[in-house]
Amino acid sequence: MRGAVRVERAVTSGSGGLDGGTFDVDTNVRLVGDDEEVLVPGAAHDAEAIHRATAGRRVSAIVRTHVPFLDAVSTGDTPFHGGPGATGRSCSDRPTIEPSIRARLLPLPGDIVVHTGHGRNTPVTAERPAVPTT
């Protein structure tokens, strides 16, 4: 990347079935890059929407990671704004998700921005009280 690096947000929309219900879902897709190149942390389910959002830039990687130089972390569905993500569904693994958030996300500096898979961004400090300790 040669230019000023920025984080952009694209949203994919669709519906899917889970636990006997059908849900309309908006999924956040983050694009980290400049005018020529972009990384896609935690790609969503709609490849065509991601292709449109990259706007002809070279996609050098699709990753899920902490981006220290941007003071941000892309987490997908692990936490949502306000607490652990997707823990109330049959396909979720609450005994794994919550300890992972406590061990890997909450120790990060409080001003790190959490780019969630759905909904709005949230700082680490806002999520600390929302994650059960046991």
Contact map, one row per residue, 1 for C-alpha under 8 A:
11101000000000000000000000000000110111000000000000000000000000000000000000000000000000000000000000000000000000000000000000000000000000
11110000000000000000000000000000010100000000000000000000000000000000000000000000000000000000000000000000000000000000000000000000000000
11111000000000000000000000000000011000000000000000000000000000000000000000000000000000000000000000000000000000000000000000000000000000
01111100000000000000000000000000110000000000000000000000000000000000000000000000000000000000000000000000000000000000000000000000000000
10111110000000000000000000000001110000000000000000000000000000000000000000000000000000000000000000000000000000000000000000000000000000
00011111000000000000000000000001110000000000000000000000000000000000000000000000000000000000000000000000000000000000000000000000000000
00001111100000000000000000000111100000000000000000000000000000000000000000000000000000000000000000000000000000000000000000000000000000
00000111110000000000000000000111000000000000000000000000000000000000000000000000000000000000000000000000000000000000000000000000000000
00000011111000000000000000011110000000000000000000000000000000000000000000000000000000000000000000000000000000000000000000000000000000
00000001111100000000000000011110000000000000000011001000000000000000000000000000000000000000000000000000000000000000000000000000000000
00000000111110000000000001111000000000000000000010000000000000000000000000000000000000000000000000000000000000000000000000000000000000
00000000011111000000000001111000000000000001110010000000000000000000000000000000000000000000000000000000000000000000000000000000000000
00000000001111100000000111100000000000000000000000000000000000000000000000000000000000000000000000000000000000000000000000000000000000
00000000000111110000000111000000000000000000000000000000000000000000000000000000000000000000000000000000000000000000000000000000000000
00000000000011111000011110000000000000000000000000000000000000000000000000000000000000000000000000000000000000000000000000000000000000
00000000000001111100011110000000000000000000000000000000000000000000000000000000000000000000000000000000000000000000000000000000000000
00000000000000111111111000000000000000000000000000000000000000000000000000000000000000000000000000000000000000000000000000000000000000
00000000000000011111111000000000000000000000000000000000000000000000000000000000000000001000000000000000000000000000000000000000000000
00000000000000001111100000000000000000000000000000000000000000000000000000000000000000001100000000000000000000000000000000000000000000
00000000000000001111110000000000000000000000000000000000000000000000000000000000000000000000000000000000000000000000000000000000000000
00000000000000001111111000000000000000000000000000000000000000000000000000000000000000000000000000000000000000000000000000000000000000
00000000000000111101111100000000000000000000000000000000000000000000000000000000000000000000000000000000000000000000000000000000000000
00000000000000111100111110000000000000000000000000000000000000000000000000000000000000000000000000000000000000000000000000000000000000
00000000000011110000011111000000000000000000000000000000000000000000000000000000000000000000000000000000000000000000000000000000000000
00000000000011110000001111100000000000000000000000000000000000000000000000000000000000000000000000000000000000000000000000000000000000
00000000001111000000000111110000000000000000000000000000000000000000000000000000000000000000000000000000000000000000011000000000000000
00000000001110000000000011111000000000000001000000000000000000000000000000000000000000000000000000000000000000000000111000000000000000
00000000111100000000000001111100000000000001000000000000000000000000000000000000000000000000000000000000000000000001111000000000000000
00000000111100000000000000111110000000011111000001000000000000000000000000000000000000000000000000000000000000000000100000000000000000
00000011110000000000000000011111000000011110000000000000000000000000000001000000000000000000000000000000000000000010000000000000000000
00000011110000000000000000001111100001111000000000000100000000000000000000000000000000000000000000000000000000000000000000000000000000
00001111000000000000000000000111110001111000000000000000000000000000000000000000000000000000000000000000000000000000000000000000000000
10011110000000000000000000000011111111100000000000000000000000000000000000000000000000000000000000000000000000000000000000000000000000
11111100000000000000000000000001111111000000000000000000000000000000000000000000000000000000000000000000000000000000000000000000000000
00100000000000000000000000000000111111000000000000000000100000000000000000000000000000000000000000000000000000000000000000000000000000
11000000000000000000000000000000111111000000000000000000110000000000000000000000000000000000000000000000000000000000000000000000000000
10000000000000000000000000000000111111100000000000000000111100000000000000000000000000000000000000000000000000000000000000000000000000
10000000000000000000000000000011111111110000000000000100111110000000000000000000000000000000000000000000000000000000000000000000000000
00000000000000000000000000000011100011111000000000000000001111100000000000000000000000000000000000000000000000000000000000000000000000
00000000000000000000000000001111000001111110000000000000001011100000000000000000000000000000000000000000000000000000000000000000000000
00000000000000000000000000001111000000111110000000000000000001111000000001000000000000000000000000000000000000000000000000000000000000
00000000000000000000000000001100000000011111000000000000000001110000000001110000000000000000000000000000000000000000100000000000000000
00000000000000000000000000001100000000011111100001000000000001100000000000000000000000000000000000000000000000000000000000000000000000
00000000000100000000000000111000000000000111111001000000000000000000000000000000000000000000000000000000000000000000000000000000000000
00000000000100000000000000000000000000000011111000000000000000000000000000000000000000000000000000000000000000000000000000000000000000
00000000000100000000000000000000000000000001111111000000000000000000000000000000000000000000000000000000000000000000000000000000000000
00000000000000000000000000000000000000000001111111100000000000000000000000000000000000000000000000000000000000000000000000000000000000
00000000000000000000000000000000000000000000011111110000000000000000000000000000000000000000000000000000000000000000000000000000000000
00000000011100000000000000000000000000000000011111111000000000000000000000000000000000000000000000000000000000000000000000000000000000
00000000010000000000000000001000000000000011011111111100000000000000000000000000000000000000000000000000000000000000000000000000000000
00000000000000000000000000000000000000000000001111111111000000000000000000000000000000000000000000000000000000000000000000000000000000
00000000000000000000000000000000000000000000000111111111000000000000000000000000000000000000000000000000000000000000000000000000000000
00000000010000000000000000000000000000000000000011111110000000000000000000000000000000000000000000000000000000000000000000000000000000
00000000000000000000000000000010000001000000000001111111111000000000000000000000000000000000000000000000000000000000000000000000000000
00000000000000000000000000000000000000000000000000111111100000000000000000000000000000000000000000000000000000000000000000000000000000
00000000000000000000000000000000000000000000000000110111110000000000000000000000000000000000000000000000000000000000000000000000000000
00000000000000000000000000000000001111000000000000000111111000000000000000000000000000000000000000000000000000000000000000000000000000
00000000000000000000000000000000000111000000000000000101111100000000000000000000000000000000000000000000000000000000000000000000000000
00000000000000000000000000000000000011110000000000000100111111000000000000000000000000000000000000000000000000000000000000000000000000
00000000000000000000000000000000000011100000000000000000011111000000000000000000000000000000000000000000000000000000000000000000000000
00000000000000000000000000000000000001110000000000000000001111100000000000000000000000000000000000000000000000000000000000000000000000
00000000000000000000000000000000000000111110000000000000001111110000000000000000000000000000000000000000000000000000000000000000000000
00000000000000000000000000000000000000111110000000000000000011111000000000000000000000000000000000000000000000000000000000000000000000
00000000000000000000000000000000000000001100000000000000000001111100000001110000000000000000000000000000000000000000000000000000000000
00000000000000000000000000000000000000001000000000000000000000111110000011100000000000000000000000000000000000000000000000000000000000
00000000000000000000000000000000000000000000000000000000000000011111000111000000000000000000000000000000000000000000000000000000000000
00000000000000000000000000000000000000000000000000000000000000001111111111000000000000000000000000000000000000000000000000000000000000
00000000000000000000000000000000000000000000000000000000000000000111111110000000000000000000000000000000000000000000000000000000000000
00000000000000000000000000000000000000000000000000000000000000000011111100000000000000000000000000000000000000000000000000000000000000
00000000000000000000000000000000000000000000000000000000000000000011111100000000000000000000000000000000000000000000000000000000000000
00000000000000000000000000000000000000000000000000000000000000000011111110000000000000000000000000000000000000111000000000000000000000
00000000000000000000000000000000000000000000000000000000000000000111111111000000000000000000000000000000000000011110000000000000000000
00000000000000000000000000000000000000000000000000000000000000001111001111100000000000000000000000000000000000011110000000000000000000
00000000000000000000000000000100000000001100000000000000000000011110000111110000000000000000000000000000000000000111100000000000000000
00000000000000000000000000000000000000000100000000000000000000011000000011111110000000000000000000000000000000000111100000000000000000
00000000000000000000000000000000000000000100000000000000000000010000000001111110000000000000000000000000000000000011110000000000000000
00000000000000000000000000000000000000000000000000000000000000000000000000111111000011000000000000000000000000000001110000000000000000
00000000000000000000000000000000000000000000000000000000000000000000000000111111000111000000000010001000000000000001100000000000000000
00000000000000000000000000000000000000000000000000000000000000000000000000111111111111000000000000001000000000000001000000000000000000
00000000000000000000000000000000000000000000000000000000000000000000000000001111111110000000000000000000000000000001111000000000000000
00000000000000000000000000000000000000000000000000000000000000000000000000000011111000000000000000000000000000000001001111000010000000
00000000000000000000000000000000000000000000000000000000000000000000000000000011111100000000000000000000000000000000000000000110010000
00000000000000000000000000000000000000000000000000000000000000000000000000000011111110000000000000000000000000000000000000000010011000
00000000000000000000000000000000000000000000000000000000000000000000000000000111011111100000000011001000000000000000000000000000011000
00000000000000000000000000000000000000000000000000000000000000000000000000001111001111100000000000000000000000000000000000000000000000
00000000000000000000000000000000000000000000000000000000000000000000000000001110000111111001000000000000000000000000000000000000000000
00000000000000000000000000000000000000000000000000000000000000000000000000000000000111111001110010000000000000000000000000000000000000
00000000000000000000000000000000000000000000000000000000000000000000000000000000000001111101010000000000000000000000000000000000000000
00000000000000000110000000000000000000000000000000000000000000000000000000000000000001111111000000000000000000000000000000000000000000
00000000000000000010000000000000000000000000000000000000000000000000000000000000000000011111000000000000000000000000000000000000000000
00000000000000000000000000000000000000000000000000000000000000000000000000000000000000001111100000000000000000000000000000000000000000
00000000000000000000000000000000000000000000000000000000000000000000000000000000000001111111110000000000000000000000000000000000000000
00000000000000000000000000000000000000000000000000000000000000000000000000000000000000100011111110000000000000000000000000000000000000
00000000000000000000000000000000000000000000000000000000000000000000000000000000000000110001111111000000000000000000000000000000000000
00000000000000000000000000000000000000000000000000000000000000000000000000000000000000000000111111100000000000000000000000000000000000
00000000000000000000000000000000000000000000000000000000000000000000000000000000000000000000111111110000000000000000000000000000000000
00000000000000000000000000000000000000000000000000000000000000000000000000000100000100100000111111111000000000000000000000000000000000
00000000000000000000000000000000000000000000000000000000000000000000000000000000000100000000011111111100000000000000000000000000001100
00000000000000000000000000000000000000000000000000000000000000000000000000000000000000000000001111111110000000000000000000000000000000
00000000000000000000000000000000000000000000000000000000000000000000000000000000000000000000000111111111100000000000000000000000000000
00000000000000000000000000000000000000000000000000000000000000000000000000000110000100000000000011111111110000000000000000000000001000
00000000000000000000000000000000000000000000000000000000000000000000000000000000000000000000000001111111111000000000000000000000001010
00000000000000000000000000000000000000000000000000000000000000000000000000000000000000000000000000111111111000000000000000000000000000
00000000000000000000000000000000000000000000000000000000000000000000000000000000000000000000000000011111111100000000000000000000000000
00000000000000000000000000000000000000000000000000000000000000000000000000000000000000000000000000011111111100000000000000010000000000
00000000000000000000000000000000000000000000000000000000000000000000000000000000000000000000000000001111111111000000000000011011000000
00000000000000000000000000000000000000000000000000000000000000000000000000000000000000000000000000000111111110000000000000000000000000
00000000000000000000000000000000000000000000000000000000000000000000000000000000000000000000000000000001111111010000000000010000000000
00000000000000000000000000000000000000000000000000000000000000000000000000000000000000000000000000000000011111110000000000010000000000
00000000000000000000000000000000000000000000000000000000000000000000000000000000000000000000000000000000010111110000000000111000000000
00000000000000000000000000000000000000000000000000000000000000000000001000000000000000000000000000000000000011111000000000111000000000
00000000000000000000000000000000000000000000000000000000000000000000001110000000000000000000000000000000000111111100000000110000000000
00000000000000000000000000000000000000000000000000000000000000000000001110000000000000000000000000000000000000111110000011110000000000
00000000000000000000000000000000000000000000000000000000000000000000000111100000000000000000000000000000000000011111000011110000000000
00000000000000000000000000000100000000000000000000000000000000000000000111110000000000000000000000000000000000001111100111000000000000
00000000000000000000000000010000000000000000000000000000000000000000000001111111100000000000000000000000000000000111111111000000000000
00000000000000000000000000111000000000000100000000000000000000000000000001111101000000000000000000000000000000000011111000000000000000
00000000000000000000000001110000000000000000000000000000000000000000000000011001000000000000000000000000000000000001111100000000000000
00000000000000000000000001110000000000000000000000000000000000000000000000000001100000000000000000000000000000000001111110000000000000
00000000000000000000000000000000000000000000000000000000000000000000000000000000100000000000000000000000000000000011011111000000000000
00000000000000000000000000000000000000000000000000000000000000000000000000000000100000000000000000000000000000001111001111100000000000
00000000000000000000000000000000000000000000000000000000000000000000000000000000100000000000000000000000000000001111000111110110000000
00000000000000000000000000000000000000000000000000000000000000000000000000000000000000000000000000000000000001111100000011111110000000
00000000000000000000000000000000000000000000000000000000000000000000000000000000000000000000000000000000110111111100000001111111000000
00000000000000000000000000000000000000000000000000000000000000000000000000000000000000000000000000000000010001100000000000111111100000
00000000000000000000000000000000000000000000000000000000000000000000000000000000010000000000000000000000000000000000000001111111110000
00000000000000000000000000000000000000000000000000000000000000000000000000000000111000000000000000000000010000000000000001111111111000
00000000000000000000000000000000000000000000000000000000000000000000000000000000000000000000000000000000010000000000000000011111111000
00000000000000000000000000000000000000000000000000000000000000000000000000000000000000000000000000000000000000000000000000001111111100
00000000000000000000000000000000000000000000000000000000000000000000000000000000011100000000000000000000000000000000000000000111111100
00000000000000000000000000000000000000000000000000000000000000000000000000000000001100000000000001001100000000000000000000000011111110
00000000000000000000000000000000000000000000000000000000000000000000000000000000000000000000000001000000000000000000000000000000111111
00000000000000000000000000000000000000000000000000000000000000000000000000000000000000000000000000000100000000000000000000000000001111
00000000000000000000000000000000000000000000000000000000000000000000000000000000000000000000000000000000000000000000000000000000000111
